[in-house]
Amino acid sequence: MESLLILVNIILAIILIIVILLQRSEGGALGLGVSQDNFTSTRSMGTFLTKFTSIVAALFIICSIAIVAISRDELRETQSVLEKEEEKDTSLPQIPQSK
């Protein structure tokens, strides 16, 4: 489950980077040489990219928090090294101690 969330988180990060790079720094969108003749479609595209960016960012944050929550639960279930040594099966052949 954790590896699936990590994969989703990486994909969301890549999508977020691409969407942010598509936006103009002046607040517009698609800095790919769109002319001013198409101003209304540029504005609507900017609104779409802004909303899409916020949705992807929210999903990225939620996925990151879920990964942390899952990993914390797994850490609580683990035992210390000393406890694992005590539970070791002694029926297996042991390596002789050196003198």
C-alpha distance (Angstrom), angle and dihedral (degrees) to the residues before:
residue distance angle dihedral
M1 . . .
E2 3.78 . .
S3 3.80 93.1 .
L4 3.81 90.3 51.0
L5 3.81 90.6 52.6
I6 3.79 90.5 48.1
L7 3.81 90.1 52.3
V8 3.82 91.4 49.0
N9 3.80 89.6 47.7
I10 3.82 91.8 52.9
I11 3.81 91.4 48.9
L12 3.82 90.9 48.9
A13 3.81 90.2 49.5
I14 3.81 91.7 52.7
I15 3.82 91.7 47.5
L16 3.80 90.4 48.1
I17 3.80 92.0 51.5
I18 3.80 92.2 49.4
V19 3.81 93.8 47.3
I20 3.81 92.1 48.5
L21 3.80 91.6 49.4
L22 3.81 90.8 51.6
Q23 3.80 92.0 59.4
R24 3.77 124.1 87.8
S25 3.76 118.8 -115.5
E26 3.83 91.7 -131.8
G27 3.78 91.7 65.9
G28 3.79 95.9 -92.7
A29 3.75 124.5 107.3
L30 3.78 138.6 -116.6
G31 3.76 102.5 25.3
L32 3.77 88.6 -161.4
G33 3.79 97.8 119.9
V34 3.80 99.9 -80.5
S35 3.80 110.9 172.4
Q36 3.80 124.5 -124.2
D37 3.81 90.1 -115.5
N38 3.76 88.4 77.6
F39 3.82 94.7 48.6
T40 3.81 97.3 136.1
S41 3.79 93.7 52.4
T42 3.80 89.7 45.3
R43 3.80 89.9 53.6
S44 3.80 92.7 48.2
M45 3.80 90.2 47.6
G46 3.80 89.1 50.9
T47 3.78 90.7 52.2
F48 3.79 90.4 48.8
L49 3.80 92.9 49.1
T50 3.80 91.7 47.1
K51 3.79 92.2 52.1
F52 3.80 92.2 42.8
T53 3.81 90.5 50.3
S54 3.79 92.2 51.7
I55 3.82 91.9 48.3
V56 3.81 93.3 49.0
A57 3.82 90.9 45.7
A58 3.81 91.1 51.3
L59 3.82 90.9 49.4
F60 3.80 89.9 48.3
I61 3.81 92.0 52.5
I62 3.82 93.0 45.9
C63 3.81 91.0 49.0
S64 3.82 91.1 48.6
I65 3.81 91.6 51.1
A66 3.81 90.3 48.6
I67 3.81 90.8 52.3
V68 3.81 90.7 51.6
A69 3.82 91.8 47.5
I70 3.80 92.4 50.3
S71 3.79 93.7 46.6
R72 3.82 91.4 49.3
D73 3.81 90.4 53.1
E74 3.80 90.3 51.3
L75 3.80 91.1 49.9
R76 3.80 91.7 54.2
E77 3.80 91.7 54.0
T78 3.79 95.8 52.9
Q79 3.76 122.6 95.9
S80 3.73 129.0 -135.4
V81 3.79 119.8 -98.5
L82 3.81 91.4 -108.9
E83 3.81 92.3 54.6
K84 3.80 90.7 50.7
E85 3.82 90.4 51.5
E86 3.81 91.3 53.3
E87 3.81 91.4 52.5
K88 3.80 93.2 49.4
D89 3.78 114.4 125.7
T90 3.81 110.0 -108.6
S91 3.81 94.8 -165.8
L92 3.80 90.1 82.6
P93 3.81 117.4 91.4
Q94 3.79 111.5 -90.6
I95 3.79 126.7 -137.5
P96 3.79 110.0 -112.4
Q97 3.79 115.3 -109.7
S98 3.81 117.0 -113.5
K99 3.81 118.7 -120.3
